[in-house]
Amino acid sequence: MKNRQNKIKLALIGGYKSGKTKFCEYLVNNKQNIDFSYYQATTGASYMSKIIVYKKFYFQIDIWDTSGQDKYDALTKFFCKDADIVFIFFIYNSKDSFVRANALFQLVKYVTKPDVIFALIGNKYDEDKNCIKEEKNLLNEEEILEFVEKNNLIFGHLSIKEKYSKGINEIFMKVMNEYIKKKKK
């Protein structure tokens, strides 16, 4: 990697209300007190950009926040096509959200570049500390970890609502480390 500005295309995918937009707001604007009193669904996709310095390298992160609605799946594929990194969001308190995340991963994994980095992100970990159970509509931790291992994904969980948005920086740095490692090869 050269010591100039490197462009990274980051696509955020996941179901409806899985935290993609709030994650993006936090990452780009360093918002630690995000307003959760309103919700506006993303139509198609939205774009934000941020320049960061990480490990002495400059990066322009172009973030495409895709809609979680089924009717925009074709656009989701389009925005993932040339992405360097894809974050796949699900919420811990809904098995349906995990099923949707899996379906979106299956949808985009064949249209992405061969060296794309995929990260599975479990959000809303704060809503129920016992949210990973073996009950009917709750997630089974083994199922999540099996999916991660089978598909060679980076995995992290976060809580956008908790003070200082616990987990966001950790998962982002984990992915950036992997990105730099791949580019040095």
C-alpha positions in Angstrom: 0.0 0.0 0.0 1.2 3.4 -0.8 1.3 6.3 1.7 -1.3 8.3 -0.1 -5.0 8.3 0.2 -6.5 4.9 -0.4 -10.2 4.6 -1.4 -12.3 1.9 0.2 -15.9 1.1 -0.8 -17.9 -0.1 2.2 -21.4 -1.5 1.7 -23.8 -1.9 4.6 -26.4 -4.6 4.1 -29.0 -6.2 6.3 -32.7 -6.2 7.1 -35.0 -3.4 7.9 -34.1 -1.6 11.1 -31.0 -3.6 11.7 -28.9 -0.5 12.6 -27.1 0.2 9.3 -28.0 3.9 9.1 -27.3 4.6 12.8 -23.9 2.8 12.4 -23.1 5.0 9.5 -24.1 8.2 11.3 -21.8 7.2 14.2 -18.9 6.3 12.0 -19.0 9.3 9.8 -20.1 12.0 12.3 -18.8 10.5 15.5 -22.3 10.8 16.9 -22.3 9.3 20.4 -25.7 10.5 21.2 -27.8 9.4 18.3 -31.4 10.4 18.2 -33.6 7.3 18.3 -36.9 9.2 18.6 -37.4 9.0 14.8 -36.9 6.5 12.1 -36.8 7.0 8.4 -36.3 4.0 6.2 -33.5 4.2 3.6 -34.9 4.3 0.1 -32.6 2.4 -2.3 -29.3 3.5 -0.7 -27.6 6.5 0.8 -24.0 7.6 0.6 -21.6 9.1 3.1 -17.8 9.5 3.1 -15.2 9.9 5.7 -11.4 10.3 5.6 -9.5 8.5 8.3 -5.9 8.0 9.2 -5.2 4.5 10.4 -1.7 3.0 11.0 -0.1 5.9 9.1 -2.3 5.4 6.0 -4.9 7.8 4.8 -8.2 6.2 3.7 -11.3 7.6 2.1 -14.1 5.4 3.2 -17.1 5.6 0.8 -20.0 4.1 2.6 -23.1 2.9 0.8 -25.9 2.3 3.3 -28.4 0.0 1.4 -32.1 -0.4 2.2 -33.1 -3.4 4.1 -36.4 -3.8 2.2 -36.8 -6.8 -0.1 -37.9 -4.7 -3.1 -34.4 -3.1 -3.2 -32.4 -6.4 -3.4 -31.3 -5.7 -7.0 -29.8 -2.4 -5.8 -28.1 -4.1 -2.9 -26.3 -6.4 -5.4 -25.3 -3.4 -7.5 -23.8 -1.5 -4.5 -21.9 -4.6 -3.3 -20.5 -5.5 -6.7 -17.2 -3.6 -6.4 -17.1 -3.2 -2.6 -13.9 -3.8 -0.8 -15.8 -4.5 2.5 -19.3 -5.6 3.1 -20.9 -5.4 6.6 -23.9 -7.7 7.0 -26.2 -6.5 9.9 -28.7 -8.5 11.9 -30.4 -7.9 15.2 -30.0 -10.3 18.1 -33.6 -10.3 19.2 -35.0 -11.5 15.9 -34.2 -14.8 14.2 -35.9 -13.4 11.1 -33.3 -10.7 11.0 -30.5 -13.3 11.0 -32.3 -15.3 8.3 -32.5 -12.1 6.2 -28.8 -11.3 6.8 -28.0 -14.9 5.6 -30.2 -14.4 2.5 -28.5 -11.1 1.6 -25.1 -12.7 2.0 -26.1 -15.5 -0.4 -27.5 -12.8 -2.8 -24.3 -10.8 -2.9 -21.4 -13.2 -2.3 -21.2 -14.2 -6.0 -21.2 -10.6 -7.4 -18.5 -9.2 -5.2 -14.7 -9.1 -5.9 -12.8 -12.2 -4.9 -10.9 -10.4 -2.2 -13.8 -8.7 -0.5 -13.9 -8.7 3.2 -17.3 -9.7 4.7 -18.1 -8.9 8.4 -21.3 -10.2 10.1 -22.4 -7.6 12.7 -25.0 -8.5 15.4 -26.7 -5.3 16.6 -29.1 -4.5 19.5 -27.2 -6.7 21.9 -28.3 -4.2 24.6 -32.0 -4.9 24.3 -31.9 -8.3 25.9 -28.7 -9.6 27.5 -30.2 -13.1 27.2 -31.2 -12.7 23.6 -29.2 -15.7 22.4 -31.3 -18.6 23.5 -32.6 -21.8 22.0 -36.2 -20.6 22.1 -38.4 -20.4 19.0 -37.8 -16.9 17.6 -34.5 -16.2 19.3 -31.1 -16.9 18.0 -28.9 -19.9 18.8 -25.3 -18.8 19.3 -24.0 -22.0 17.7 -26.0 -21.2 14.5 -24.4 -17.8 14.3 -20.8 -19.1 14.9 -21.4 -21.9 12.4 -22.5 -19.4 9.8 -19.4 -17.2 10.5 -17.0 -20.1 10.3 -18.6 -21.7 7.2 -18.4 -18.4 5.3 -15.1 -17.2 6.6 -16.6 -14.0 8.0 -15.3 -11.5 10.5 -17.8 -11.3 13.4 -18.6 -8.7 16.0 -21.5 -7.5 18.0 -22.4 -4.1 19.0 -25.0 -1.9 20.7 -25.6 1.4 19.0 -28.0 2.5 21.7 -25.5 2.0 24.6 -23.5 5.0 25.7 -20.5 5.5 23.3 -22.0 3.0 20.9 -20.3 -0.1 22.3 -18.5 -2.2 19.7 -18.6 0.0 16.7 -14.9 1.1 16.8 -13.8 -2.4 17.7 -15.4 -4.1 14.7 -14.3 -1.3 12.4 -10.7 -1.6 13.5 -10.8 -5.4 13.2 -11.9 -5.1 9.6 -9.4 -2.4 8.8 -6.6 -4.6 10.1 -7.8 -7.4 7.8 -8.0 -4.9 4.9 -4.4 -3.7 5.4 -3.1 -7.3 5.8 -4.7 -8.3 2.5 -3.4 -5.2 0.7 0.2 -5.8 1.9 0.3 -9.2 0.2 
